[in-house]
Amino acid sequence: MKYFILFSILIPSICLCQNLKESDLKKYSYVLLLVDTPYNANDSFMSGTGFILRYKDSNYLVTNYHILTGKESVTDKYNFVNGKPVVPRKVIVLFKIKNTREFFQAVFSLYDKNGIPLYKTLPPVFQSRHDDVAIMPFNFSNPYLEINVIDYSMCDTSDKKWNNEELITAGFPHLQTDSDRYAKVFKGHSITPPFTQVNHPYIYTDISIEKGASGSPIYTIDKNGTIKVIAVLSDGEIDVMGKKVNSAGPYFKYVLKLLNQ
């Protein structure tokens, strides 16, 4: 895969979606490369998926807690590479260059000059356990790039009990081939939670996902064909009566909490 740096005047050039179509869902997910060294895509130590959300006239990059922090959401401990903790300092988002087969790598710092995180996460749920979701302001546009944004009106922030509804997600598995220009689509259904959830409901799914797809939006399609975002995909896997089940992530209303912080 080749990457190009584009030099241009940054002017508003974002496609805002207010009517999601199943055939277009893969266009709203983006590859995220995390680096802990000076800007160099070859030094990325992990990758994930994210999407861009418009809320109250501002845009946000939405993904997982474990992707932007480098910490496991359950233990809150850093991942280690060669015996050393790896702390993400920058995130590289890949955008397709319009009318080409090439990609542009946009680089964003995860911390300000004082070392304060530019992203937001929720307080721990219990001890060290965190909701696996994070957001970061996204103030970037370029007329030569495909930048597709999901409007908040396309999100479901209700307390509905999701059970056996059709779910779709679109993400970028690790080691995806150069010919895969858009996200890979995964389908499945929501399932009954394996235990009682009182104040902190998660959505569970039988979707078979791959590493790297975490951070993808989870969509549902109602009987009228209306598509909504209901959660952010996590790669947490649990065993329910011998069956592997994926924790899709907290209800989208918890993303709303972050947006209103």
N, C-alpha and C positions, 0 to 999 in steps of 0.2 A: 504494500500500500504506500502510495506517495502522499506527501503532505506539502502544501504550499502556504507561504505567508502572503497575504494580500495587503497591499497598501492602498487605502482609500479613505475618503471622508466618511465617517460613520454617521449615517442618516437613518431615520426610521425605515425599516425594511422587514418588519416581522409580520408573519401570517398568523392572525389570531383566529382560532377555531371556536365557533359557538354552535357547531352542529357536527358532532363526531360521526364518521362513517367507518364501518368495519374494515373496508378495503384500504383505508388511509392510516389506521392506527399505528402501524410500524414506523410512520414518518414522524411521530411525536416523541420517539425515544432516541436518546443520544448516548454514544460511548463516552465514558469518563475514565481518564487515565490519571492515576495518582502518583505524584512524585515527591520525594523528600530531598532532592538535590536541586541545583540550579536547573533552570528550564531546559529539558532535554527529554523528549518523548521516549528515547531508548532507555532511560533510567527509571521508567515507571515500574513500580513493584506490584501493582495490582490494578485491576480494572473493574468497572461496574457500569450501571446504567442509570440514567436520570431523565427527567423531563422538565419542561419549562411551563410554569403556571402564571397566568395573569390574575391578580387580585387587587382590586381598588386602584386600577391604573398603574400598578407596578408589577414587574416580572420577577419570578423567583425560580431558582434551580431547586428541584425537589429530588431527593434521593434517600439513601439509608444513613443512619447514624454510624454504622460500622465502616462505611465508605469514606466519609469526610473526616472522621476522627481517627480512623485506623485502629479503633478498639472494638473488641467484641461487645455486642450490645448486652449480653447476658452477664459477662464477668467484668466488663469495663477495663480489660487489660489489652495492651498493645500486641499486635502481631509481631513476630520476630523473624528476621532474615539474617542468616549467618551469625546467630547469637546476639543480635542487637535489635532493640525495639525500633520499629519503623514508624515515623510520625509524618503523615502527609503535610506538605507545606504548600503545594500547588495542585490544582486540578486542571487537566487539559480536556476540553470538550471538542469533539470532532463534528464539524458541520460540512455537509456536502456543498461543493461549489456548483452553483447553478449551471446547467447545460454542459456539465463535464462529468467525468467519472472519478474525479479527484476530490480530496477532502482538505479542509483548512483546519488547523489546530489553534483554537483560541485558549489562551492561558490565563488562569485566574488565581490570584493568591488567596489562600484560606485564612490568612492572618493579616492584621494591619501592621503598621510600622512599630507599634508597641507590643506586638505579639498577642493581641487580643483576637479571638476567632471572629471572622466575618460571618460565619454561619450560625444558625440557631438550633438548639436541641431542647428537648423537654427534660425536666428534672427526673431523677431516678424514680422508677415505679416502686421498687422494693430493694433496699440496700444498694447493690451495685448495678441492678438490672435497669436498662434504659429501653424506651420505645425505639425501635429501629427505624427512625425517620429523622431527617434533617433538611433544613432549607437554607438558601443563601440568596441575597439580592442578586439579580441578574440584569445589569445595565449595559447591554451590549447589542449592537445591531450592525449589519453590513449588507449593502444592496446586492452583493454578489453571492450571498450564501442563502441556503435554505434553512430558515429559522422558523419552526412551527411551534406555536404556543397554544396551550389549552386554556380556555377561559374558565374561571372559577364556577360559572353557571353550569358547567358540564360535570360538576362534582356532586356527589351525594354525601351529605354530612349528617344523615339521620341515624337513629339507633335501631334501624331495621335489623331483624334477625335473619341473616343470610343463610339459607339452607337449600341446597340443590339448585341454585341459580347458575346459569351458564356464565363462566368467567373467561376473560381473555387477557393476556398480557403480552407485551412485546419488549424483548431485551436483547442484549448482545453477549452471548456465551463467550467464555475465554477461547482463544485460539480460533476465532471465527475466520474463515477464509477471506481472501482479498476480493472474491467475487460477490460477497454478501454486502451489498451497499446499504441495506436497511436492516432494521432489527428483525430477529426471528420471532415468529408468533407462536405462543403456547396457549392451548385451550384446556379447559376442565370445568369443574363445578365447585361451588362452595359446599362445605359439609358442616354438619352439626358440631359445635365445639366439643372437644373431648372432656371438658369439665365445666363446672358452673362458672360463668363470668358475670360478676356483679357490677363493679364500677369501672372495669377496664377491659372492655370487649375487644377481642381480636377476631379477624376473619381467617378461617382455615379453608384450605383448598386441596384438591387432589391433583392439581396441575403439576406435571412433571417438568421441573425447571432445571436449568444448568447453571453452574457457577459463572458469575459475570452478569447474569440477568437480574440479579437483585438490584433494587432501586427502580425497577420498572413500574409504570402505573398499572393497577389492576382495574379492568373494565368489566361492567356487567351490561347485558342487553335485556331490556324488558320485553313483554309480549308485543309492544307496539314498535319495537325496533329502536327505541331510544337508548343511546349508549351513555353511561355515566362512569366517572372515575370514583371508585369506592375505597381504595387503599393503595399503599405503596408496598410492592413485593419485597419480602425479606427472604433470606435463604435458610431461615431456621427450620429444621426438620425434627418432627417428633414421631414417636411410635404410638399408634392408637390401635390396640387389639391386633397387633402384628402387621398393621398397615402403615406405611410411611406417609405422613401427612405434612404438608408445608404450611408454615405460618405466614400468611400473606402480609400481615402487618396490622397495626391498629386501625380502627375505623378512621375515615378521612376527617372526622371532626377533630381529631388530635392534630392534624396538619393545620386546621383552622386555628387551634390554640397557638401554634407557633406563629402563624401569620399575624395574630393579634397581640403578640408579646410586645 
